[in-house]
Amino acid sequence: MLVGEYRDKTHIKSYVKRALRMSDHQRRAYDRLAPLHCIPLSDSPIDPAGLFTNRARTIVEIGFGMGAATAELAARRPDWNFLGIEVYKPGVGKLLSLVEEHDLSNVRIIHDDAILAMERMIAPNTIDGLHLFFPDPWPKKRHHKRRIIRSGLTSMFAERIRPGGYLYFVTDWEEYAHRALEILTNTPELVNEYESFADPVPWRPRTAFEAKAARAGRPVRELLFRRHGS
Ligand SMILES: C[S@@+](CC[C@H](N)C(=O)[O-])C[C@H]1O[C@@H](n2cnc3c(N)ncnc32)[C@H](O)[C@@H]1O
């Protein structure tokens, strides 16, 4: 099978397998709700808007963590669709429980590797926005190749965005911010909305990661790029 071959042989992972510290609540939410809201990884390209009852604006979020920002945005924007992709099972369980708690009909989840999901499942020109909030910074130089924003991946991500749609990246890791600015600037499918870093986007929910960065005195950098065309 294509997905398996890709996963095993050629693919540098942007995450490490973490211990599954899953609360009973998250585990029960996962077992009960995953069949309703999660889409299995497959090799068949889809138009993500087709996963939802309305064909509204569809946003993909890579690495939603515990899903706090995803759930908050989805509650605030019931007219938009949110497809979250996350490998960490307790995080998926947590977002599923938030989906139920807030009765969110505009959230779907792929519990798998976003690199595979984006490459294999999301058809080109089908999403309106791509969110990457505080992706793992992989601070050591020898690990930079694991970053989700790396040369060689950004064109593939950008091609999934429809012309005029956006890629929105946020980090509290200064060196990653500068490197991502360089890589995204050199991605031919994208154009920066700003001269350099973006002004803080007012509608982005603040997460625990951001609070931690603030306590540690690390500035948060934001990048907002558009897919060429309109
Ligand atoms: C540092 S956390 C940030 C979580 C969240 N966005 C926030 O702001 O709180 C990065 C998350 O990305 C996930 N992740 C990293 N690489 C991934 C991949 N290739 N596919 C799916 N999730 C990934 C990790 O499991 C982790 O939960």
The ligand as an SDF file (V2000), in Angstrom:
LIG
                    3D

 27 29  0  0  0  0  0  0  0  0999 V2000
    4.2360   22.0900   20.1720 C   0  0  0  0  0  0  0  0  0  0  0  0
    2.6940   21.3360   19.9120 S   0  0  0  0  0  0  0  0  0  0  0  0
    1.5840   22.7170   19.6170 C   0  0  0  0  0  0  0  0  0  0  0  0
    0.1460   22.3650   19.8070 C   0  0  0  0  0  0  0  0  0  0  0  0
   -0.8970   23.4390   19.5020 C   0  0  0  0  0  0  0  0  0  0  0  0
   -0.8700   23.8770   18.1250 N   0  0  0  0  0  0  0  0  0  0  0  0
   -0.8070   24.6350   20.4290 C   0  0  0  0  0  0  0  0  0  0  0  0
   -0.5620   25.7470   19.9710 O   0  0  0  0  0  0  0  0  0  0  0  0
   -1.0120   24.4390   21.6440 O   0  0  0  0  0  0  0  0  0  0  0  0
    2.9100   20.6530   18.2880 C   0  0  0  0  0  0  0  0  0  0  0  0
    1.9030   19.5560   17.9720 C   0  0  0  0  0  0  0  0  0  0  0  0
    2.0770   19.1500   16.6230 O   0  0  0  0  0  0  0  0  0  0  0  0
    1.8850   17.7420   16.5450 C   0  0  0  0  0  0  0  0  0  0  0  0
    2.5450   17.2740   15.3240 N   0  0  0  0  0  0  0  0  0  0  0  0
    3.8570   17.3970   14.9910 C   0  0  0  0  0  0  0  0  0  0  0  0
    4.0970   16.8820   13.7780 N   0  0  0  0  0  0  0  0  0  0  0  0
    2.8970   16.4170   13.3140 C   0  0  0  0  0  0  0  0  0  0  0  0
    2.4980   15.7750   12.1220 C   0  0  0  0  0  0  0  0  0  0  0  0
    3.3750   15.5110   11.1530 N   0  0  0  0  0  0  0  0  0  0  0  0
    1.2150   15.4330   11.9770 N   0  0  0  0  0  0  0  0  0  0  0  0
    0.3140   15.7100   12.9510 C   0  0  0  0  0  0  0  0  0  0  0  0
    0.6280   16.3120   14.1060 N   0  0  0  0  0  0  0  0  0  0  0  0
    1.9020   16.6710   14.2950 C   0  0  0  0  0  0  0  0  0  0  0  0
    2.4540   17.2200   17.8400 C   0  0  0  0  0  0  0  0  0  0  0  0
    1.9230   15.9580   18.1750 O   0  0  0  0  0  0  0  0  0  0  0  0
    2.0490   18.3090   18.8170 C   0  0  0  0  0  0  0  0  0  0  0  0
    0.8100   18.0230   19.4210 O   0  0  0  0  0  0  0  0  0  0  0  0
  1  2  1  0
  2  3  1  0
  2 10  1  0
  3  4  1  0
  4  5  1  0
  5  6  1  0
  5  7  1  0
  7  8  2  0
  7  9  1  0
 10 11  1  0
 11 12  1  0
 11 26  1  0
 12 13  1  0
 13 14  1  0
 13 24  1  0
 14 15  1  0
 14 23  1  0
 15 16  2  0
 16 17  1  0
 17 18  1  0
 17 23  2  0
 18 19  1  0
 18 20  2  0
 20 21  1  0
 21 22  2  0
 22 23  1  0
 24 25  1  0
 24 26  1  0
 26 27  1  0
M  CHG  2   2   1   9  -1
M  END
$$$$
